Every structure is written in structure tokens, then in C-alpha cells.
């Protein structure tokens, strides 16, 4: 099992940052590799709700996320499944003294294939690629949050 983790800060309070993070209409602007939503439960982002989305061509293919836990303004944890891996992704929102939010994005994952070299492939290639993807997502999310806060 591997882990990728990244951090950023945004100029929104945690409840507004959570609302932005869970707004599926906004995902094209910040989720790395995101193409479009195929299906989403009406109860998203409540516990147990699912969203199925497709990546851009050449990406992850079809991705299914099921909410494991949802605490508005604090944390959203989803089970993530695609053709190459499964795992749990958690975004944590921590209030800052300046009224903004520290945002932590973590992905604990297991690769679906790779044989005896899976560990080496993960360490040398996959973990770095996933960390870079989380970094791009959070960078874009911070840009969206700044626009939302009227700071652009």
C-alpha cells in the first residue's frame, strides 16, 4: 500500500472550502485529469453517496468514489476505485487564524497489478505521479478558492 499527501492553504473558511470541494460542477476546474461526471447520487456528499466520473482521454478511465465519511467543513473521505488502483482519499480542512483554511489531501492506495516488481514500480514511478497529481489538484483548488473569495 502506498500513500501520497499534499497540503495547501486557501482564503476561504472551512465550510465554504468544503462546499467548493464537493461541488461536482466545479471539479473540471481543479480535479487533475477530470473529464466529466457520468453518474452522481442525489445525496452527494453524504456518507454512502457515490459519484462515477470519467477522466480525460489517456487518463485513469472510469473512477468511482463512494463517501466513507463526511463532516461538513472538516473532512471528506472517499473510497476510490479505478482500473489501476483502489484506495481511500481524504481531504481535511483546518481553520486558520486569518480566516482561511489549511487543506490536506491524502490518498492511501493499493495498485491493482504489477506482479513482483509492484513495490519498486510504486516507489519509483506511481507514488511520484500520484503526488504530482494531488499537487496540481490542490494548486488549482487554491486558485478556485481565491476566485470564490474575490481575491483574483
C-alpha positions in Angstrom: 0.0 0.0 0.0 1.2 3.5 -0.8 0.4 7.0 0.3 0.5 10.3 -1.4 -0.1 13.5 0.5 -0.1 17.3 -0.3 -1.0 20.5 1.5 -2.2 24.0 0.6 -4.0 26.9 2.1 -7.0 28.7 0.8 -8.6 32.1 1.6 -12.0 30.6 2.4 -13.3 29.5 5.8 -13.6 25.7 6.1 -17.3 25.4 5.5 -17.0 27.3 2.2 -13.9 25.4 1.2 -15.8 22.1 1.8 -18.7 23.4 -0.3 -16.3 24.2 -3.1 -14.5 20.9 -2.8 -17.8 18.9 -3.0 -19.4 20.9 -5.8 -19.2 18.5 -8.7 -19.9 21.3 -11.2 -16.6 22.8 -10.2 -14.5 19.7 -10.5 -13.5 20.3 -14.1 -11.7 23.5 -12.9 -9.5 21.8 -10.3 -9.5 17.9 -10.2 -6.4 16.8 -12.1 -7.4 14.7 -15.1 -11.1 15.1 -14.6 -13.3 14.8 -17.7 -17.0 14.7 -16.7 -19.4 13.2 -14.2 -21.1 10.1 -15.5 -23.4 9.5 -12.5 -23.9 11.0 -9.1 -26.2 10.2 -6.2 -28.5 13.0 -5.2 -27.2 12.7 -1.7 -23.6 13.6 -2.6 -21.6 14.3 -0.5 -23.4 12.4 2.3 -22.0 9.2 3.7 -22.6 6.3 1.3 -23.2 8.5 -1.7 -21.4 7.7 -5.0 -20.1 9.6 -7.9 -18.8 8.0 -11.1 -16.6 10.1 -13.3 -14.5 9.7 -16.4 -11.1 11.1 -16.9 -9.8 12.9 -19.9 -8.5 10.7 -22.8 -5.3 8.8 -21.8 -6.1 9.2 -18.1 -7.5 7.0 -15.4 -10.6 5.9 -17.3 -13.7 5.5 -15.2 -13.3 6.4 -11.5 -15.8 5.6 -8.8 -15.9 7.4 -5.5 -18.0 6.4 -2.5 -18.2 8.6 0.6 -16.9 6.9 3.6 -17.3 9.8 6.0 -18.4 13.4 5.5 -18.1 16.1 8.2 -19.1 19.4 6.7 -16.3 22.0 7.0 -13.9 19.4 8.4 -13.3 16.3 6.3 -14.4 14.2 3.4 -13.2 10.7 2.9 -14.0 8.6 -0.1 -13.3 5.1 -1.3 -11.7 5.5 -4.8 -11.6 2.8 -7.4 -10.3 2.8 -11.0 -8.9 0.2 -13.4 -5.4 0.5 -11.9 -5.9 1.1 -8.1 -8.2 1.2 -5.2 -7.8 3.3 -2.0 -9.1 6.0 0.3 -8.8 9.7 -0.4 -9.3 12.2 2.4 -9.4 15.9 2.3 -9.1 17.6 5.7 -9.9 21.2 6.4 -8.3 23.0 9.3 -9.3 26.6 10.1 -6.5 29.2 10.1 -6.3 32.3 12.4 -6.5 34.5 9.3 -10.0 33.1 8.5 -8.7 30.8 5.7 -8.2 27.1 5.7 -5.3 24.7 5.6 -6.3 21.9 3.2 -4.6 18.5 3.4 -5.3 15.9 0.6 -4.1 12.3 1.2 -4.5 9.2 -0.9 -3.8 5.7 0.6 -3.8 3.3 -2.3 -3.2 -0.2 -3.4 -2.1 -1.0 -7.0 -4.3 -3.5 -8.9 -1.4 -5.1 -10.8 2.3 -5.1 -11.1 3.5 -8.6 -10.1 6.7 -9.0 -8.1 8.0 -5.6 -9.1 4.9 -3.7 -7.9 6.7 -2.3 -4.8 9.6 -0.9 -6.9 7.3 0.5 -9.6 5.2 2.2 -6.9 8.2 3.7 -5.2 10.0 4.8 -8.3 7.0 5.9 -10.5 3.5 5.6 -9.2 3.8 7.5 -5.9 5.6 10.4 -7.5 2.9 10.6 -10.3 0.1 10.5 -7.7 1.8 13.1 -5.5 2.2 15.4 -8.5 -1.5 14.9 -9.4 -2.6 15.8 -5.9 -0.3 18.9 -6.0 -1.9 20.0 -9.3 -5.4 19.4 -7.9 -4.6 21.5 -4.8 -2.9 24.3 -6.7 -6.0 24.6 -9.0 -8.3 24.3 -5.9 -6.4 27.2 -4.3 -6.9 29.3 -7.4 -10.7 28.5 -7.5 -10.9 29.3 -3.8 -9.2 32.7 -4.3 -11.7 33.4 -7.1 -14.5 32.4 -4.9 -13.2 34.7 -2.1 -13.0 37.5 -4.6 -9.2 37.8 -4.4 -8.4 37.1 -8.1 
